[in-house]
């Protein structure tokens, strides 16, 4: 009896105690599609007992069967993209690194959509005689805890397998196009900030801008200075007019083509506009006084 108890205690000492870690998974994890179908899979996360703040996801997909058309960041819990989603079709790879600066503990305050969505991948089934397609996470994927130390969380992953029906049962379906047509909401309101830093752009003036789109996700930004043309740019953007006398406009465009424009009017222009208002009012008052005096003089005659 004592021997058995001793062996039991030794056995317990060597059993690893695993804390529940994060799980990266895909939704749906299975499905049936036919050639030319375009469908959406969601990249999601379930966390363990601790809050997280950074997710590095590397995915591999069957590139001979699936074409990765796009990646949508719409309604993602990730608010800071350290590495924007990148698609390598020839290698069948998708990767991104995103963070939640305040930490993510399983719920998003005020959220109305999926509270654990990282992003959505849009795939198109290619017309090829292969019956299955796989999407999986690579072991280079990581999740960091929100502990101020960058501790790597225990991580498990769940991939997905899709069946390709070689005999189509009707016209090809396009889930992504349906979402684009339904999205009539522009990106969120944002502001343009002007900066000058000796360590950035050699101390020259530049602007920063950022926003999100909760539906189909952002496509790109465009910048316009004064009477110039719109140009597709990224933040931070080095200003061409270093005198800061031009009105600056930044246009955020989402995947559906909806636009939101932010405007920055330099302070010198604001003072000039106010000055002209004062001048105009003063001029009108002066004319009024002259007319009034003239009217009184005429009445005395």
Secondary structure, DSSP 8 states (H G I E B T S, - for coil): -HHHHHHHHHHHHTS------EEEEEESSEEEEETT-EEEEEEEEE--SS-EEEEEEEEEE-TTTEEEEEEE-TT-S--EEEEEEEEETTTTEEEEEEEEEEEE-S--TT--S-TTEEEEEEEEE-S-S-SEEEEEE-TT-EEEESSSS--B--EEEE-EEEEEESS--SS--BHHHHHHHH----------EEEEETTEEEEEEEEE-----SSS-EEEEEEEETT---EEE-SSEE-S-TT--S-EEEEEEETT--EEEEEE--HHHHHHHHHHHHHHHHHHHHHHHHHHHHHHHHHH-
